[in-house]
Amino acid sequence: MNGEADLHAVAAEVRVCKACKLHASRKNAVPGEGPAGSELMFIGEGPGFHENEQGRPFVGAAGKYLEELLGSIGLSREQVFIGNVVKCRPPGNRDPLPEEIQACAAYLERQVQAIQPGVVVTLGRFSMARFFPTARISDIHGQARMVNGRLVVAMYHPAAALHQPSLRREIEADFARLPELVHRAAPPPDSEAAAPPQQLNLF
């Protein structure tokens, strides 16, 4: 299967998944959306009310802000992949439980493998914990780090800025660095002549 077919296969499985109790209260599962081969993959925490209604990620107020952030670096949401660590809405928008995150883990990993993004951007502490389990988001936000050969950047969730306007400047500054990070993560024209990504000074 190619990347696009892999993503469609994951989405089809997610929509009928019963691997955890979240399926019992969902209206629509939210597999995620975006093209295979996206250079940027954004991973949020879980669907909210509007996402559960529409079956699409980041379509509420936080999604509108995410679209503004993408626009500030010359991108649209159609050019990136957007997903979550859990694919069904936790009741009342509560935090996802460890067993719910684990139930969706294989889906997310298959999406990462299908897309092969140059840069993974985690939005919020629950998606950050998948790559940086002991870190505090206030300490590492905006920093690019190699995780299992993949460039990962932890960022505040866009919703955080809606609740704490003081975070907007930090979030926007972190986003402003993404184009350069994508450029650095791209395969060099002569891979033998260039240093491997692990040797880049990205901190």
Number of C-alpha atoms within 10 A of each C-alpha: 8 9 18 15 12 17 25 15 15 18 20 13 14 22 17 11 17 12 13 14 14 18 19 9 12 20 15 20 27 27 28 25 20 19 18 24 19 18 20 22 27 22 25 26 22 25 31 22 17 16 22 22 16 13 23 21 25 26 20 16 13 17 17 14 17 20 18 16 21 19 12 13 14 9 14 14 18 12 17 21 24 22 26 24 29 29 34 31 28 22 14 8 11 10 13 19 12 9 12 19 21 17 19 20 16 13 21 22 12 16 26 18 15 21 24 18 25 20 26 23 24 29 25 20 21 25 24 27 15 14 18 19 11 9 14 13 19 11 9 17 21 25 15 21 21 16 13 9 10 17 22 25 26 30 25 24 22 24 19 16 18 14 10 9 10 11 15 16 11 15 19 18 12 18 19 16 14 19 16 9 18 17 13 17 19 13 13 14 8 8 9 8 8 11 11 13 17 15 9 12 9 13 8
